[in-house]
Amino acid sequence: MKKAIDIFDSTLRDGAQGEGISFSVEDKLNIASALDELGIGYIEAGNPGSNPKDLEFFQRAASLNLKHSTLVAFGSTRRKNSKAEEDNNVIAMMTANTRVVAIFGKCWDLHVTEILNAAPEENLAMITDTVEYFVKNGKEVIFDGEHFFDGYKANPDYALEALGAAVKGGASCLTLCDTNGGSFPFEIEAAVKTVTERFPGVTVGIHCHNDGGLGVANSIAAVNAGATQVQGTYLGFGERTGNANLSTIIANLQLKLGYRCIPEETMQFLTTTAMEIAEISNITLNNNEPFVGLSAFAHKAGMHADGVMKCSESFEHINPAAVGNERRFLVSEISGKTAILKKISKFAPDMDKNSPYIKEIIDQLKELEHKGYQFEGAEGSFRLLVQKILGNFTPSFDLVSYKVLDELPYDNNFSATTTIKVKVDGQLKVAAAEGDGPVNALDKALREALGTFYPSLSHIHLIDYKVRVMEPREATAAVVRVLITSTDGNSIWSTVGVSSDIIEASWLALVDSIEYKLNFKN
């Protein structure tokens, strides 16, 4: 192993500035616990001087009993023409009662004169005074050099003076911030080398934004130049286009370059931590997310699938298990026999490549995909399809009829009503429900009808619903594909339905979702 890299996670502070992200105090506590379990070194949890929610977090965080992580309070240098001990922001940071604080200060003279309206010398004094105040009060200070790289390009002498002012005050770490996110790796590397040479006894960190799509690359370039602390957000979300993605950085640095970012034994939880943080943040984890995404190790082309099964490194850059992910073989009309067989082996292990069912399954896939179906993102429906072909499927219920009424205007907060008749083991059940739209009403009515027979359905709910128009030229008569993702709290599965009637397409996906639960998840 090469030297250790301190990982500084800012999901709870910089990540909270991302569009659509809003954490409750409970959310922040849960994310902090997840990051600690993974072994993240520093968790920047917020600015206690900016809002009561962050202050409440720090008060409650004392009960977390973190094993690996150190909480960090974030704030700015004192205001111009004032004293650090009298600055409200500084006072609020002290009340957070953290051992470590992160103080940001201006490194770009443009910001000093145009944004702060301060003299360059006053800005340097603001940095030194604030850092010195916290150090005298027993705090470890990480100085975030805001806009360092833009400042370094415009006026390198002043940018380095700003860092020197922090060192003079006693800062233990100088974090160089690409705040506007527009730098290139070669620029980052050159500047970091200069800083490490200028301040040899001080830790140098890197804080990159992703405005140029280079947040991860720039962070790794900084480490290559001597930085030993990396800041970012765990899934990359944050201000504008986001921050450097720590889940990607950690995997690259530790698995490929040999640095130690988190304990070796927790690397296998990289993916589950990503899923947990995405769920708490109320976002969908990007399927194409490197290392931790659902598609990170998914193979669709027959040649790729065949190659991976013969020699995994032929089409995979790491073993998926190293980050807690898994290899997936996608099923489609371009999948070969080998990929289909591998996919089926999870639930039909006795089938071999000479089975006549293989050809029937491939033929069915081709026919259905020609109609608009797509099974690579609907593995629940694929498994049901295979079991039907194998003769191993018995429907849990039969539809007699359903009727959906959509009305406008409405005054009861429900715009649709559904009545449904189903049979279970010959017993007729009729149910009705109101919903926020026809699909919601249909879903509720079906659950009402089946709940007496299958109580376990009360545990499942839909977590995603997507509609894709297959032939836009057909306008409102176009065939649509509906993809539904469901969960029972323990596992997640997706199902698909296709029709020129969006309600019927939704019904088909909904029925598969319920049949999957009743047949395979009990």
C-alpha angles and dihedrals in degrees: 000000000000121000122309122265118211110227113212112192118202099177091120094050113022092024091054087063091066119111112266094014118121121161126198117211088256090053091053092049091051093048091048089053091050092050091048091052089054091052102248110171102215131023115194099206105182149287109292089193095058105057142359092242093066091046090052090050093057091048092053096038091074087078095056095086093210114206102194110010134080116209117229128202115214131212147130135269117272118284119264119277094015140096123259094229090055097047112110093215092052091047091051091052090054091054090057085073096211122153091224130047130187113215121190123206137171119272098168114081089210089066092044095056101029104034105027093029087218134135114257090242092053091053090054090050091049090056096047095043094049096046091045092051093055093044091052087053092056100262128140105229127212109191114211107205098212114214089359097153096046088046091048091053092048100039114358095180093058094043089054091045089057090054090047090054089057092048089049089056091051105262111169095201133035111204113196111214126207087196097170091044095224104116127110126230093250090053092048093049095050094048094046091052089053092050095047090051093047094048106030097166097051130083112246120210136185130222115184134181122206104231092123094039089250104102095117095040092049092050092052091046088055092052089049088055094051109279112143101185123062123194126196143113121279097242097022099249118138144104114359107331093358141249133292108294110244096194088062095041094049093051093047096046097043104034099035108024099033100238121141111238102150133004112292092234093058097050088090088065095059092103099042090049089053091051092047094050091046090052094048090046090051094236133122113249107241108252090217094053108134115253097351105046124105090244097042091104101020119131124197110160113085093231092052094047092047091048094050092051091051096042118000096203090059090082105008125074094204139007106273091220090064089074097031094258128120140225115255130194112209119216121224142124090283094054115109128226092263094056093046091049092049090050093049093046090077091071104013103040095165096062117105134192092264093060113119087222091071093066091045091051092049091047091050091049092052092048094047094044089052086059091051104271120138120190103180089088095033107062092156092062091043092056091048090050092053093047090051091052091047091050092241098119130092117180114244091215142000125231115232096177145313132205124199123197119191117189138186132224101032132175106190098071089253119098099184141045127199132192118192138184121200136167125221115185089339095310115125118222125186122194139167134198142174120226147174093263131345097284093051090048091048092049093050094046093050092050090048091052095047100036094088091056099036113031091175089075088076088073098058128080138169115257099176138022123185132180123197123188107221102196110022091184088071089062113195091357092059123127112251132202118215120199118193124190117200137181138192092198093265104056140014128223136174131214135185140213131184130197142128084245110072092206092053091047088051091047092053092051091044094051091050090050092055095041090051091054094046096045104037111016104056 
